[in-house]
Amino acid sequence: MLREGVRRVELTAREREILLLTADGRSAPDIAWRLELSPATVNTHLLSSFEKLGVCDRAGAVAVALQSGLLE
């Protein structure tokens, strides 16, 4: 259930996967290595997530994703 004022956002499976690893404290290069992607691709997914979630950084993205139930 969403808290009042928290809107439902649709993230791709890859965006959720990258945010979950970000929430675990992983860096973009580490995430890239684990998922066999380039660091630029990881950053592209993160930036897309930021836009969808209405935030400007990793901490905000993780916080909103957790509040919205996207990382459960």
DSSP file with accessible surface (Angstrom, degrees, kcal/mol):
  #  RESIDUE AA STRUCTURE BP1 BP2  ACC     N-H-->O    O-->H-N    N-H-->O    O-->H-N    TCO  KAPPA ALPHA  PHI   PSI    X-CA   Y-CA   Z-CA
    1    1 A M              0   0  234      0, 0.0     2,-0.2     0, 0.0    68,-0.0   0.000 360.0 360.0 360.0 136.5    0.0    0.0    0.0
    2    2 A L        -     0   0   53      1,-0.1    66,-0.1     4,-0.1     2,-0.1  -0.587 360.0-117.8 -83.3 143.1    1.3    3.5   -0.9
    3    3 A R    >   -     0   0  152     64,-0.5     3,-2.2    -2,-0.2    -1,-0.1  -0.442  48.0 -80.9 -72.2 155.1    1.6    6.2    1.7
    4    4 A E  T 3  S+     0   0  199      1,-0.3    -1,-0.1    -2,-0.1     3,-0.1  -0.294 119.4  20.5 -57.7 133.3   -0.5    9.2    1.1
    5    5 A G  T 3  S+     0   0   84      1,-0.2     2,-0.6    -3,-0.1    -1,-0.3   0.372  94.6 115.7  88.5  -5.1    1.2   11.6   -1.4
    6    6 A V    <   -     0   0   28     -3,-2.2    -1,-0.2    61,-0.1     2,-0.2  -0.873  55.0-150.7 -99.4 121.5    3.4    8.8   -2.8
    7    7 A R        -     0   0  151     -2,-0.6     2,-0.4    -3,-0.1    -4,-0.1  -0.600  18.5-108.1 -93.7 153.7    2.6    8.2   -6.5
    8    8 A R        -     0   0  136     -2,-0.2     2,-0.4    -6,-0.1    -1,-0.1  -0.645  37.3-169.9 -80.4 129.1    2.9    4.9   -8.3
    9    9 A V        -     0   0    9     -2,-0.4     2,-0.7    59,-0.1    44,-0.1  -0.947  17.6-135.7-121.1 141.7    5.8    5.0  -10.8
   10   10 A E        +     0   0  147     -2,-0.4     2,-0.3    42,-0.1    -2,-0.0  -0.875  26.6 178.4-100.1 114.6    6.6    2.4  -13.4
   11   11 A L        -     0   0    7     -2,-0.7    38,-0.0     1,-0.0     2,-0.0  -0.870  31.0-110.7-108.7 151.4   10.3    1.5  -13.6
   12   12 A T     >  -     0   0   65     -2,-0.3     4,-2.5     1,-0.1     5,-0.2  -0.304  32.3-107.3 -71.6 164.2   11.7   -1.1  -16.0
   13   13 A A  H  > S+     0   0   66      1,-0.2     4,-2.5     2,-0.2     5,-0.1   0.904 122.5  50.3 -59.0 -40.2   13.0   -4.4  -14.5
   14   14 A R  H  > S+     0   0   85      2,-0.2     4,-2.6     1,-0.2     5,-0.2   0.909 108.6  51.2 -67.1 -41.5   16.6   -3.2  -15.2
   15   15 A E  H  > S+     0   0    6      2,-0.2     4,-2.6     1,-0.2    -2,-0.2   0.927 112.3  47.1 -61.4 -43.0   16.0    0.2  -13.5
   16   16 A R  H  X S+     0   0   95     -4,-2.5     4,-2.5     2,-0.2    -2,-0.2   0.914 111.5  51.2 -63.6 -42.5   14.6   -1.6  -10.5
   17   17 A E  H  X S+     0   0   80     -4,-2.5     4,-2.1    -5,-0.2    -2,-0.2   0.926 112.5  45.7 -60.6 -45.0   17.6   -4.0  -10.5
   18   18 A I  H  X S+     0   0    1     -4,-2.6     4,-2.4     1,-0.2    -2,-0.2   0.909 112.6  50.4 -68.3 -39.2   20.1   -1.1  -10.7
   19   19 A L  H  X S+     0   0    0     -4,-2.6     4,-2.9    -5,-0.2    -1,-0.2   0.890 108.2  53.4 -65.7 -37.5   18.3    0.8   -7.9
   20   20 A L  H  X S+     0   0   97     -4,-2.5     4,-1.3     2,-0.2    -1,-0.2   0.929 111.2  45.2 -62.8 -43.6   18.3   -2.2   -5.7
   21   21 A L  H  <>S+     0   0   33     -4,-2.1     5,-2.2     2,-0.2    -2,-0.2   0.877 112.4  52.4 -67.1 -35.3   22.1   -2.6   -6.1
   22   22 A T  H ><5S+     0   0   14     -4,-2.4     3,-2.1     1,-0.2    -2,-0.2   0.922 106.3  53.0 -64.2 -43.2   22.4    1.2   -5.6
   23   23 A A  H 3<5S+     0   0   46     -4,-2.9    -1,-0.2     1,-0.3    -2,-0.2   0.810 103.1  58.9 -62.2 -27.3   20.4    0.9   -2.3
   24   24 A D  T 3<5S-     0   0  104     -4,-1.3    -1,-0.3    -5,-0.2    -2,-0.2   0.408 126.0-103.7 -81.7   0.7   22.9   -1.8   -1.3
   25   25 A G  T < 5 +     0   0   68     -3,-2.1    -3,-0.2     1,-0.3     2,-0.2   0.579  68.8 151.8  90.9  12.6   25.7    0.8   -1.6
   26   26 A R      < -     0   0   80     -5,-2.2    -1,-0.3     1,-0.1     2,-0.1  -0.498  39.6-129.5 -79.2 145.6   27.1   -0.4   -5.0
   27   27 A S     >  -     0   0   60     -2,-0.2     4,-3.0     1,-0.1     5,-0.2  -0.450  26.4-106.1 -85.4 163.7   28.9    2.1   -7.3
   28   28 A A  H  > S+     0   0    7      1,-0.2     4,-2.9     2,-0.2     5,-0.2   0.920 121.4  49.9 -58.3 -45.1   28.0    2.5  -10.9
   29   29 A P  H  > S+     0   0   80      0, 0.0     4,-2.3     0, 0.0    -1,-0.2   0.912 112.5  47.8 -62.1 -37.8   31.3    0.7  -12.0
   30   30 A D  H  > S+     0   0   42      2,-0.2     4,-2.6     1,-0.2    -2,-0.2   0.931 113.0  47.4 -66.7 -44.1   30.6   -2.2   -9.6
   31   31 A I  H  X S+     0   0    0     -4,-3.0     4,-2.4     1,-0.2    -1,-0.2   0.927 111.4  52.1 -61.4 -43.9   27.0   -2.5  -10.8
   32   32 A A  H  X>S+     0   0    3     -4,-2.9     5,-2.6    -5,-0.2     4,-0.8   0.925 110.8  47.2 -58.8 -45.0   28.2   -2.4  -14.4
   33   33 A W  H ><5S+     0   0  196     -4,-2.3     3,-0.8     1,-0.2    -2,-0.2   0.939 113.1  48.3 -63.4 -45.3   30.7   -5.2  -13.7
   34   34 A R  H 3<5S+     0   0  112     -4,-2.6    -1,-0.2     1,-0.2    -2,-0.2   0.842 120.2  36.7 -63.6 -37.2   28.1   -7.3  -12.0
   35   35 A L  H 3<5S-     0   0   30     -4,-2.4    -1,-0.2    -5,-0.2    -2,-0.2   0.372 109.3-118.7 -98.7   2.6   25.5   -6.9  -14.7
   36   36 A E  T <<5S+     0   0  177     -4,-0.8     2,-0.3    -3,-0.8    -3,-0.2   0.922  72.7 124.7  57.1  49.0   28.0   -6.9  -17.6
   37   37 A L      < -     0   0   45     -5,-2.6    -1,-0.2    -6,-0.2    -2,-0.1  -0.814  67.1 -98.1-123.9 169.0   27.1   -3.4  -18.7
   38   38 A S     >  -     0   0   53     -2,-0.3     4,-2.0     1,-0.1     3,-0.4  -0.600  31.7-118.6 -84.1 152.5   29.1   -0.3  -19.3
   39   39 A P  H  > S+     0   0   61      0, 0.0     4,-2.6     0, 0.0     5,-0.2   0.867 116.4  58.3 -57.2 -33.5   29.2    2.3  -16.4
   40   40 A A  H  > S+     0   0   62      2,-0.2     4,-2.2     1,-0.2     5,-0.1   0.891 104.3  50.2 -64.2 -38.0   27.6    4.7  -18.9
   41   41 A T  H  > S+     0   0   54     -3,-0.4     4,-2.3     2,-0.2    -1,-0.2   0.917 109.6  50.6 -66.7 -41.2   24.6    2.4  -19.4
   42   42 A V  H  X S+     0   0    0     -4,-2.0     4,-2.5     1,-0.2    -2,-0.2   0.946 111.1  48.7 -60.1 -46.4   24.2    2.1  -15.6
   43   43 A N  H  X S+     0   0   70     -4,-2.6     4,-2.9     1,-0.2    -1,-0.2   0.877 108.0  54.8 -63.5 -35.3   24.2    5.8  -15.3
   44   44 A T  H  X S+     0   0   91     -4,-2.2     4,-2.3     2,-0.2    -1,-0.2   0.929 109.7  46.7 -62.3 -44.7   21.7    6.1  -18.1
   45   45 A H  H  X S+     0   0   46     -4,-2.3     4,-2.3     2,-0.2    -2,-0.2   0.903 112.5  50.4 -63.9 -40.4   19.3    3.8  -16.3
   46   46 A L  H  X S+     0   0    3     -4,-2.5     4,-2.8     2,-0.2    -2,-0.2   0.939 110.2  49.0 -63.1 -45.5   19.9    5.7  -13.1
   47   47 A L  H  X S+     0   0  109     -4,-2.9     4,-2.2     1,-0.2    -2,-0.2   0.895 110.3  51.4 -62.3 -38.1   19.1    9.1  -14.8
   48   48 A S  H  X S+     0   0   38     -4,-2.3     4,-2.4    -5,-0.2    -1,-0.2   0.919 110.7  48.8 -63.2 -42.3   16.0    7.6  -16.3
   49   49 A S  H  X S+     0   0    0     -4,-2.3     4,-2.5     2,-0.2    -2,-0.2   0.914 108.5  53.9 -63.0 -42.8   14.9    6.4  -12.8
   50   50 A F  H  X>S+     0   0   25     -4,-2.8     5,-2.3     1,-0.2     4,-1.1   0.925 110.1  47.2 -57.1 -46.2   15.6    9.9  -11.3
   51   51 A E  H ><5S+     0   0  164     -4,-2.2     3,-0.5     1,-0.2    -1,-0.2   0.936 113.5  46.8 -62.6 -46.9   13.4   11.5  -13.9
   52   52 A K  H 3<5S+     0   0   70     -4,-2.4    -1,-0.2     1,-0.2    -2,-0.2   0.855 117.0  44.0 -63.5 -35.9   10.5    9.0  -13.4
   53   53 A L  H 3<5S-     0   0    9     -4,-2.5    -1,-0.2    -5,-0.2    -2,-0.2   0.556 109.4-122.2 -87.7 -10.0   10.8    9.3   -9.6
   54   54 A G  T <<5S+     0   0   59     -4,-1.1     2,-0.2    -3,-0.5    -3,-0.2   0.865  70.2 119.7  73.2  36.6   11.1   13.1   -9.7
   55   55 A V      < -     0   0   33     -5,-2.3    -1,-0.3    -6,-0.2    -2,-0.1  -0.768  57.6-144.9-125.9 173.9   14.4   13.2   -7.8
   56   56 A C  S    S+     0   0  114     -2,-0.2     2,-0.3    -3,-0.1    -6,-0.1   0.360  74.0  32.6-123.7   3.7   17.9   14.5   -8.6
   57   57 A D  S  > S-     0   0   79     -7,-0.1     4,-2.2     1,-0.1     5,-0.1  -0.959  81.5 -98.9-153.4 173.3   20.2   12.0   -6.9
   58   58 A R  H  > S+     0   0   80     -2,-0.3     4,-2.7     1,-0.2     5,-0.2   0.884 117.5  52.9 -62.0 -44.4   20.8    8.4   -5.9
   59   59 A A  H  > S+     0   0   74      1,-0.2     4,-2.5     2,-0.2    -1,-0.2   0.921 111.5  46.6 -60.6 -43.7   19.7    8.9   -2.3
   60   60 A G  H  > S+     0   0   20      2,-0.2     4,-2.7     1,-0.2     5,-0.3   0.905 111.9  51.1 -64.3 -41.0   16.4   10.5   -3.3
   61   61 A A  H  X S+     0   0    0     -4,-2.2     4,-2.6     2,-0.2     5,-0.2   0.930 112.1  45.9 -63.6 -44.7   15.8    7.7   -5.9
   62   62 A V  H  X S+     0   0   23     -4,-2.7     4,-2.6     2,-0.2     5,-0.2   0.936 113.4  50.1 -64.6 -43.8   16.3    5.0   -3.3
   63   63 A A  H  X S+     0   0   42     -4,-2.5     4,-2.5    -5,-0.2    -2,-0.2   0.944 114.3  42.9 -60.7 -48.6   14.2    6.7   -0.7
   64   64 A V  H  X S+     0   0   35     -4,-2.7     4,-2.3     2,-0.2     6,-0.2   0.916 113.6  52.1 -65.7 -41.6   11.3    7.3   -3.1
   65   65 A A  H  <>S+     0   0    0     -4,-2.6     5,-2.6    -5,-0.3     6,-0.7   0.909 111.9  46.4 -62.5 -40.7   11.6    3.7   -4.6
   66   66 A L  H ><5S+     0   0   95     -4,-2.6     3,-1.2    -5,-0.2    -2,-0.2   0.937 113.0  48.8 -66.6 -44.4   11.5    2.3   -1.0
   67   67 A Q  H 3<5S+     0   0   85     -4,-2.5   -64,-0.5     1,-0.3    -2,-0.2   0.838 112.6  49.3 -62.6 -32.7    8.5    4.4    0.0
   68   68 A S  T 3<5S-     0   0    1     -4,-2.3    -1,-0.3    -5,-0.2    -2,-0.2   0.481 113.6-117.6 -86.0  -5.3    6.7    3.5   -3.2
   69   69 A G  T X 5S+     0   0   22     -3,-1.2     3,-0.7    -4,-0.4    -3,-0.2   0.689  75.5 129.6  77.9  18.6    7.3   -0.2   -2.7
   70   70 A L  T 3 < +     0   0   20     -5,-2.6    -4,-0.2    -6,-0.2    -5,-0.1   0.671  69.7  47.9 -80.0 -17.2    9.4   -0.5   -5.9
   71   71 A L  T 3         0   0   20     -6,-0.7    -1,-0.2    -9,-0.1    -5,-0.1   0.114 360.0 360.0-112.4  22.0   12.3   -2.3   -4.2
   72   72 A E    <         0   0  203     -3,-0.7   -52,-0.0    -6,-0.0    -6,-0.0  -0.533 360.0 360.0 -86.6 360.0   10.5   -5.0   -2.2
